[in-house]
């Protein structure tokens, strides 16, 4: 295994991307007048390490398909920086021991970790774009719920769940931009494989605003985060070729850096709310 690539191309960007979602869960909780428990960092770290197994499993399932197209730097297996045995070893052991340790730490968090990994692994075998992205919505919701529970010791209610589903549907739509690799973003949003996700995003927009509007700073930081991400991504994607390896690499890092910046943005919002 290329150890440097493991830390630089897989672990670091995955931490940046998941930190954005986890920070959003905390921002949502504090907006709803909940107080975060700092021990939540232990729980969410155990959850993340367990969830990390899905990336290796997905690489194994998609290996033949990935070898035929440009893939992200995090696809270590397809890019020849990890062996199939190493991917299988990490996928199996991170899942088994991760669920065990997380469950011993907190049974509810252990169940959420199992569900998130199980649903994502099932998703790896689904080829239909709509069904695959519908599962992604559930997976991202489980990630949000895990962070919410880890820090607040309660599962997200209706309003917090609306924020989670709003984010998850938008995240799935972002995957479709990469999946289709053609046409404008508007065509992706109105594509028959995306239209229900687009409607879901619009449906949960109002309750998301209501949830965050419990605190002015939470609403401000939540709304502006969308512009921080969408505006640069729009101009970046619309003038590039998603079938070129160089662009796929740049888009991967652009996405990771933007999500890391948004995570820091949420942290500032959390501090102001508290």
N, C-alpha and C positions, 0 to 999 in steps of 0.2 A: 504493500500500500504506500502511496505517496502521502506521507504524514503531513507535509506542508500544505498540500492541496486539500487534505481532509479538514484542517483547521481554517485555512484561508477561503477555500471555495465552497465548503459545505457548512461547517459549524458556525463560523462568523456570520454569514448572510442569513442562516436560519434563525440565529439568535436575534438579529436585527429585525427580521420580519415578524417573529412571534412576539417580540417585545412590544411592537406596535399594538397588537391585539390585546395582550395582557394589560398594557397601560390603559387602553380604552375601557377594559372591564373595570379597572380601579377607578378611573374618572367617572364612569357611570354610577358606580356604587357611592362614591363620595357626593356626587350630585344629588343622589337620593337620600342624603343625610346619614349614610352608614360610615362607620369608622374602621379603617383598614387595620388589620393585625399584621405587624411586620414579620411575624412567623410565616406569613403567606409566601415569603420568598423561598422558604425551604420546600413547602408543598409544591409550588409551581416549578421549581427546579427539578424535583423528582418527576413531576408530570412531563416536563419537557424532555428529559432524558429517555423516558419511556416512549414518548411520541416520536423521538428521533428514529426509532426502529422502522417507522413507516417509509422513510426515504430510501432505506436500503432494500426493503421489500419491493417497493415500487420500481426501483431500478432493475431488480431481477426480473420482474414480470414484463417490463417494457423494453428489455435489453435489445431484442431483435429489431423492434420498431425504432428505437432510439438510434441504432447504428445507421439508419437510412436517412437521417435528417439532422440539421443543426440542433444541438441540445445545450442547455444551460451548463455553466461550469460545475454546478453542484452534482451533475450526473457523472460522478466519478467512475462508475462501472463502464458506462458507454464510452467514456473518454480515455479508457485504458489506465486509470490511476488507482484502480482497485480490482482485485480478483473476485470471481463469483463466490469462491469459498469465504472470503473476507466479508462480502456483503451478506451472505447467508448467516454467517456466524454473528455478525452485529445485529441483524434483523431479529434473529431468534432470541439471543441472549438479552438484548436491551428490552425486548418485549416481556420476556418471562420474568427476569429479575426486576425489571422496572415496575411491572404491575404488582409483584410480590412486595417490594419495599414500599411502594406508594400506598398500598392497601394497609400494610402494617402501620404506616405513619397516620393514615386517615382512610377508613374504608370507603367513604363517599368519593373521595378524590381518586382512590384506586379504581372504583367502578367507572368514573368518568374517563380515566386514562385508558382502561380496557375498551370502552365504547369508542373513543376517538381513534385508537389504533385499529380496532376491528373494522369499523366503518370505512376507514381509509384504505385498509387492505382489501376489503370487498370492492371498493371503488377502483382499485388497480386492475381488476378483472372485467370491469364494465367498459364496453367500447362505445356504446351510444353516448353521444355528447351531452344530451339533456340529462339522462339518468346519472351520468358521471358527475355533472356539475350540481345536480340536486343532492347527491351524496356529499359533495364538497360543502354545501351549505350546512348540512347536518354536522359534518366534521368540524367546521369552523365554529359552529355554535357550541359544540362540546368543548372546544379549546377555550372559548369565552367563559362558558359556565365553570370550567375548572379554575380559571384565574379568579373569577368572581367568588367562588366558594372558598378557595384557598385564603383569600384576604378578608372575607366577610363572614365566613362560616354559615352562609345560607345560599341556597340556589337562586339564580336570578328569577325575579317575578315577571309579571306581564310587561312592564315598562322596560326593565333591563333586557328582557328577552327580545323586545322590539329593536333595541339598539344592536344586539348581537345579530339578529336576522337581517337587519339593514346592512351591516358591515359584510356579513357572509354572502348575501346576494350580490353585492357590488364586487366582492372579491372573486366570486365565481364568474361574473361577467368579464372581469379582467383576464381570467384564464381563457375565456373564449376568444379574446383578441389574439392571444398567442396561438390558440388552437386552430382558428380559421386561417390566420396569416394572410388575409387578403381583404380588400375593400376598406371602406371607411369605418370609423368607430360607430357611426350611426347605423351602418348596415349590420354591424355585429349586434348592436342593441336590439334591432328589429328583426334579426334572423329568426326563423322558426324554432331554432334550437335555443334561442336566448330570450324570446319574448316573455315567457312566464317569469324568468328571473328578473327581467326589466320591470314587469308589473309588480313583482314582489318587492323590489327596491322602492318603487313609488308607494306601495301600500304601507310599508313600515316607516316611511319618511316622517309622517305626522306624529305617530307615537314616539319616535326617536327624539324629535324636537321637544315634545312634551316632557319626556324623561329628563333630558339635559337642561330644559328650561327651569328646572327646580333651582338651579343656580346659574346666575348670569355668566360667570367665567366658564363653567362647564359647557354651556351652550355656545359661547363665543369660540372656545378652543375646539369644540367638536365640529362646528360648521366650517371654520377656517382650515381645519386639517384636510377637509375634502379638496379645497382649492390648492393647498400646498402639494397634494399628491396629483390631482387630476390635470391641472394646467400644464406643468412641465411634461408630464407623461403624454398628454395629447399632442403637443408640438413635437415631442421626440418621436413618437410612434408614427404619426401621419406622414412623415417625410422619409421613412426608411423602409427597407426590404426585410420583412420578418423571415425570409428564407435564407438570408445570409448569416453565416456563423458569427462573423464579427459583430453584426448588429444584435444577434441573440445574446452574445456575451455582454455587450454594452447595456442592453435592456435589463439583463439580470442584475447587474451591479447598480444601475440607476434605480431600479425598483427597491433593492435592498437598502441603499443609502437613504432614499426618500422615506421608507418605512422606519428606519432608524431615527431620522430627524423628527418624524411625526411622533415617535415614542417619547423623545425628549420634549417635544412640544406638549404632549399630554402630561408629562411629569410636572412641567411648569404649571399647567392648568390645575393639576391635583394639589400642588403646593398652595396656589392661590385660593382654591376652594376650601382647603383645610384651614 
